[in-house]
Amino acid sequence: MKMMNLKITKNAKIVILAALTLLAIDVYFLHKVSQPKVANHNDLTEYSKLTLAKYDGTDPELPIYLALDGYVYDVTAGASEFYGPGQPYHELVGKDSSILLNMFGGTIVKQKYNIVGVYKP
């Protein structure tokens, strides 16, 4: 009976190790796939900390931008639900939000929204 429990424990360890390995591989490839594909960086507008701050959603005449990993994304399409004033992610716009977005949600931004510029602090 003890041998059977030991065998189950070994099998469980193998399954857990295999699952963690597959998860690591999946995260690696998801990160690679989520990298932005920009044909020519020279065609993109450069945004500094000061210029990006204007695009924080407080001026209804301007689009809403945020910086992530050196690129500026136009998140205006998500203004009413996520990025506009009073919305849950409004604190991320008009600035470089790479640190927070790399903890959560950065992949979604990269997949869903268009790159409009390069962030140069």
C-alpha positions in Angstrom: 0.0 0.0 0.0 2.8 2.5 0.8 4.4 1.7 -2.5 1.2 2.6 -4.4 1.0 6.0 -2.6 4.7 6.7 -3.4 4.0 5.9 -7.0 1.1 8.2 -7.1 3.2 10.9 -5.5 5.9 10.4 -8.1 3.3 10.5 -10.9 1.9 13.7 -9.5 5.3 15.3 -9.4 5.9 14.3 -13.0 2.6 15.8 -14.1 3.2 19.0 -12.2 6.7 19.3 -13.6 5.4 18.7 -17.1 2.6 21.3 -16.6 5.1 23.9 -15.4 7.4 23.2 -18.3 4.6 23.6 -20.8 3.5 26.8 -19.0 7.0 28.2 -19.2 7.2 27.4 -22.9 3.8 28.9 -23.5 4.7 32.1 -21.7 7.9 32.4 -23.7 6.2 32.0 -27.1 3.3 34.2 -26.1 5.8 36.9 -25.2 7.6 36.4 -28.6 4.3 36.6 -30.5 3.1 39.6 -28.6 6.1 41.7 -29.5 5.0 44.5 -31.8 5.8 44.2 -35.4 6.8 47.6 -36.7 8.1 47.9 -40.3 10.0 51.1 -40.0 10.7 52.9 -36.7 11.7 56.0 -38.6 8.1 56.5 -39.7 6.8 56.7 -36.1 6.3 59.9 -34.2 8.5 60.3 -31.1 6.8 61.1 -27.8 8.6 62.4 -24.7 7.2 62.3 -21.2 5.9 65.9 -21.7 4.3 65.3 -25.2 2.7 62.0 -24.1 1.1 63.6 -21.1 -1.2 65.6 -23.3 -2.9 62.4 -24.5 -4.3 61.4 -21.1 -8.0 61.5 -22.1 -8.8 64.8 -20.3 -9.0 66.7 -23.7 -11.9 65.2 -25.7 -10.3 66.5 -28.9 -7.2 64.4 -28.5 -6.8 60.6 -28.7 -5.7 58.6 -25.6 -2.2 57.2 -25.7 -0.1 55.1 -23.3 3.5 54.0 -23.6 4.5 50.3 -23.2 8.0 48.9 -23.8 9.2 51.8 -25.8 6.1 52.1 -28.1 3.1 54.4 -27.9 -0.3 52.8 -28.3 -3.6 54.5 -29.2 -6.1 53.1 -26.7 -8.8 55.6 -27.6 -11.1 52.7 -28.7 -11.2 51.5 -25.1 -11.9 54.9 -23.6 -15.5 54.3 -22.5 -14.7 51.1 -20.7 -11.1 51.2 -19.6 -9.0 54.3 -20.3 -11.1 57.4 -20.2 -11.5 59.7 -17.2 -13.2 57.8 -14.4 -12.5 54.4 -15.9 -10.5 51.7 -14.1 -7.3 52.1 -16.2 -7.3 55.8 -16.6 -4.2 56.1 -14.4 -2.2 54.2 -17.1 -2.7 56.7 -19.9 -0.6 59.7 -20.9 2.6 58.2 -19.6 4.9 55.2 -19.7 3.0 52.4 -18.0 5.4 49.6 -18.9 6.1 48.5 -15.3 2.4 48.0 -14.4 1.4 46.6 -17.8 4.2 44.1 -17.8 2.7 42.7 -14.6 -0.8 42.5 -16.0 -2.5 43.4 -19.3 0.4 44.4 -21.5 -0.1 41.5 -23.9 -3.7 42.6 -24.4 -2.6 46.2 -25.2 0.0 44.9 -27.7 -2.5 42.7 -29.4 -5.6 45.0 -29.4 -4.3 48.5 -30.0 -2.2 50.1 -32.8 1.2 51.6 -32.3 1.3 55.3 -33.2 4.8 56.2 -32.0 8.0 55.6 -30.1 8.4 56.6 -26.5 11.7 58.4 -25.8 11.7 59.7 -22.2 
